[in-house]
Amino acid sequence: MPEMYFDVRWPDGLTQRCYSPSTIVEDYFVPGGEYELAEFVERSRTALGIAGERVREKFGFHCTGASGQLAQIERTAAAYGDVTDAKVTVESLTGADGSPR
């Protein structure tokens, strides 16, 4: 499966590199895209859920990398739950080899 990464900037400027076992995240995020916090979390749930399912279909087991990444995103997002108009920016999408998407 073609792995990829999406780098995000949280409302306070902290950055995080996120993992996906599938390029499906390209259907949900664009480099430079800014998303309301709740929308970012929901898009992450959908994209990483599909990615995990694709791994299950191909290999017979759900991808713990996808579910673990989603759990990390949800934990981080919870810290900004009280921030008014909190936004998350997807700074970049890159392939596993580091090439920009």
C-alpha positions in Angstrom: 0.0 0.0 0.0 1.3 3.5 -0.8 1.9 5.1 2.6 1.9 8.8 3.0 2.2 11.6 5.6 0.3 14.8 6.2 1.9 17.5 8.2 -0.5 19.6 10.2 -0.3 22.9 12.2 -2.6 23.0 15.2 -4.3 26.3 16.4 -1.3 27.2 18.7 1.3 26.8 15.9 2.5 23.3 17.0 3.1 21.0 14.1 2.6 17.3 13.8 3.5 14.7 11.2 0.6 12.3 10.7 0.7 8.9 9.0 -1.7 7.2 6.6 -1.2 3.7 5.1 -3.1 4.9 2.0 -3.2 7.9 -0.3 -6.9 8.3 0.5 -6.0 11.3 2.6 -5.4 13.2 -0.7 -9.2 13.0 -1.2 -9.8 14.7 2.2 -7.0 17.2 2.6 -5.1 19.6 0.4 -1.7 21.2 1.1 -2.3 24.6 2.6 -5.9 23.8 3.4 -7.3 25.3 6.6 -10.0 23.4 8.4 -12.2 24.1 11.4 -11.1 21.8 14.2 -14.2 19.6 14.2 -14.1 19.3 10.4 -10.4 18.3 10.5 -11.1 15.6 13.1 -14.1 14.3 11.1 -12.1 14.3 7.8 -9.3 12.4 9.6 -11.8 9.9 11.0 -13.2 9.2 7.6 -9.9 9.1 5.7 -8.0 7.0 8.2 -11.0 4.7 8.6 -11.0 4.1 4.9 -7.3 3.7 4.9 -7.5 1.1 7.7 -10.3 -0.7 5.8 -8.2 -0.8 2.7 -5.4 -2.5 4.6 -7.9 -5.0 6.1 -9.2 -5.8 2.6 -5.7 -6.3 1.2 -4.0 -8.0 4.1 -6.8 -9.4 6.3 -6.2 -7.2 9.3 -7.0 -3.6 10.2 -4.1 -1.2 10.2 -3.1 -0.3 13.8 -1.1 2.6 12.3 -4.2 4.2 11.0 -6.2 3.7 14.2 -3.3 4.8 16.3 -2.8 8.0 14.3 -6.5 8.8 14.5 -6.4 8.3 18.3 -3.5 10.7 18.5 -5.3 13.3 16.4 -8.4 13.0 18.6 -6.3 13.4 21.8 -4.5 16.5 20.4 -7.7 18.0 19.1 -9.4 17.6 22.5 -6.8 20.0 23.9 -8.1 22.8 21.7 -11.8 22.1 22.3 -12.2 25.4 24.2 -10.4 27.5 21.7 -12.7 29.8 19.8 -12.6 29.4 16.0 -9.8 26.8 16.3 -8.4 25.9 12.9 -6.0 23.2 11.7 -3.8 23.7 8.6 -2.6 20.8 6.5 0.8 22.1 5.6 1.9 19.3 3.3 1.1 15.9 1.9 4.2 13.7 1.2 4.8 10.2 -0.1 6.7 7.7 2.1 9.8 8.6 0.0 9.4 12.3 1.0 8.2 13.4 -2.4 5.5 16.2 -2.3 2.0 15.2 -3.4 
